[in-house]
């Protein structure tokens, strides 16, 4: 049997082979399209978050202004009573949109319930900040450093950035020029993250910072004598992608900016 006769007799075999190849090409094309669409959406969200910048406020002011890097239209973040059903996602400012009022202590009267399941221990943001300050000052006392105090504007900035990182489930430092808007000078920043199945309280947060090592940036921030004020923030991520793991993210902001110090033995 020659090739022509074989082809005419078993034409359906060639049809199946061609159909299989076309199916593979179509499946591959759809996969590439969906991947690029998802990645484009992620990059747009990340760029939008990077452009949301709270403006500088004085220590005696009762409101915080926020804007994008172009310093065009600004909205105001007032310090007031946070509604009981408030969702953390509403804290994040966007251009030309007024921000809902929030409590002066950034959820002092409620726990991170929007980020927690019912069987998780409840810990308010105010308690987390109090614990972190206490542990920071305990370590500073051991090393004969002056005590630091909590600052509301630093708390606001730290919590804002913690929630921004939680939105994308990406832990990364904030921009230097963004941090300068809080006090008019550069702030120091430290970040940590742990699996969401663990508990991130103020003591654990400080321990994770100190575990970076004596010569690390994080330990230097805790022990520098120059910094007299500090603020803390904490948020839990809830990624939509099942391949990503939910995590607790902690942020600390220090003012004034540190000078290099050496840990005393």
N, C-alpha and C positions, 0 to 999 in steps of 0.2 A: 504493500500500500504506500503510494507516494504521499508527499506532504499535502498536496492540494486535496486529494481524496480524504485524507485524515481530517483536514480542517473542515471540510464539508460535512463529514460524518459526525464529528465531535465539536461542532461549533459552540455548543452551550458551555463547554469547558473554557474556551477562550472568553466567552461572555462573563462567566463567573470571575475569572482572573482580572479582567478589566474593571468589573464592578467593584471588586475588592480593593484594587489600587485607587480608584476614584474615591471610595469611602474613606480610605486612610488619609488621602489628601484633604478631604473636606473636614474630617475630625481634627486633623492637625491645624487647619486654618481657623476653625472655631476656637480651638484651645489658645492659639496665639492671640486672637482677637480679645477673648475674655481676659487673658493675662494682662495685656496692654491696657485695657479699659480699667481694670481694677488698680493697676499701678498708677495710671494717670489720676484716678480719683484720690489715691493715697497721697501723691505728691502735691496735688492741689490743696488738700486738707492741711498738709504739713506747712506749705508756704503761707496759707491763710493764718495759721496759728502763729508763725514767726512774725507776721505783720501786725498782730494785735498787741499793742504796747500801752500799758498804763502810764500816764503822765505823772510828773513830780507833784508832790503835795507837801505843804508845810506840816510840822508836827502838831500845830494847834488847830489845823483845819478839820472840819467835820465831814469832808467829802474828798473823794479821790477822783481825779479826771483821767480818762483813758482815751487813747487815740491810736491811729496807725503811724508808721514812721514818717509819713509826709507831713505830720502835724497839721492836717487839715481840719476836718470836722471832728469835734470832740464830744464825748458823752460823759456823764457824771455818775460815779458810783458812790451813793450816799451811805452813810452809816446809820442804820436804823434797825427796826425789828424784822427779822427774816420770817417769812410765812412758814407755817408748820409743815406744809407739803412741798417745800422748796426742793427743786432738783438741782444737783451740782452742776449739770451741764449748762444751766442758765447763768452761771457766774461769769462765763467767758465773754468778753466784750467783742463786738464787731462794729465796723464803721457805720456811723449815723444811726445807731440803735441805742436807745436808753437802757441802762442796766437796772435791774430790779434792786431794791434796797436789801441789804443784808445786815445781820447783827454785828455789833462792834467786835465781838470775839470770834467771828467767822464760824458759826455753828456751835457756840458755847452751850446753848440750851438743847442741842440735839446731837446724837451720835452720828457716826458715818453709816447710818442705816440704809441709805440709798446705795451704798457700796457693799453691804454686808448681808449675809443670810441670817435667818432667825436664830440659828444655833451658834453663831459667832459671838464672842465676848464684845460687849458694847463699850466703846471708849470715845468720848467726845473729843473734838479737836482741841478745845481749851485744855482738857486734861493731858492730852498728848504734848501740847506746848509747855505746860507746867512741868511735866516729867522731864522733858528734854532739857529745859533750862536748869532744873535741879541737878541733873546728871552732869551737864556741862560745868556748872559751878563747883560741884564736888571734885571734878578732875582739876579744875583751875586752882582750887584750894590746896590740893595735894602738891601742886607744882608752884605754889606761892604766887599765883596770878590774881589780879583783882577780879571781883565778881562781875558778871554781865547782867543786864536786865532785858526783859522782853520789850519790844517796840511794836506798836500796832501796825505801823506802815510796813515794817519788815515782815511781820506775820502775814499781812495781806499779800505782799509780793511773793513770799515763799509758798503760800497756799495757792496763789494764782498759777505759779509755774508748776507746782506738783499736779494740779488738775489738768494743765495743758499737756504734760507728759502722759498722764493717765488716758487722755482722750485718744492718743495715737499709740499708746503702749510702747513708747520709745523714750528711754531715759537719756537726755542729752542736756548739756549746760545751756542756760539762757544766754542771749547776746549781751556783750559787755555794755553797749550803749543803752540797752533797755534797762539794765540795773542802775545806771547812773541817774535815771529819772526819779528814783525814790527819794534820795537825799541830796542830789546834785553832785554826788561823788560816787566812785566805783564801790560796789558791794562785793564782798567775797561770797562764794556760793559752794556748797557741798551737797552732793546727791547720793542716795543709796536706794537700792531696790531689793526686795525679797519676794519669794513665792507667796501668793495670796493665802496659802493654807497656813502660813505662820502668822504670828501676831507682831505688828510693828507698833510698839508703844515707845514712849520717850526714852526709856532705859535701853531698849534694844537698838533704837536708832542711834543713840550716842555710842553704844558699844560697837556697832558696825563701822561708824566713822573712825573710832580709835583703832580698830583692827586693821586699818589700812597701813599702819606702820609709822614708826617715829619720825621718819623723814617725809611723810606724805603731806600733800596739800591739806587734806581733811584734818589731820592732827595739828598742823600748823595753825589752821583757822581757829581751832578750839583753844589753843594755848597762847596765842599772840596777846601781848599786853595792850596793844593799840585798840583792839576791838572792845567796845564797852556796851554795845547793843546787839541784839540778835532776834531773829524771827524764824519760826518753824512752820512747815506745811506738810500735809500728808494726804494722799489720795490713792484710791484703788482702781486699777484699770479693769475694763471689761471688754476685751477684744472680740470682734465679731468673727474673726478668723479662728477656726478651731485648732489650727496648727500653732497658734500663739498661746502662751500661758498668762493667765491673770496674775498681776503682781501689785504689791504695795510699793509706793514710791514716796520717799521722804526727802524734803528739801530744807536746807538751812541757809539763811542769809545773815552775814555779819557786817557790822559797821562800827567804826571806819574800816577800810580795807587793811588787811594784815600786813605785818612785816615778818620776814623770815625769823623763826625762833627755833631753838634747839630744845628738845625734851630733856628735862633734868632727870638723872637716874636716881 
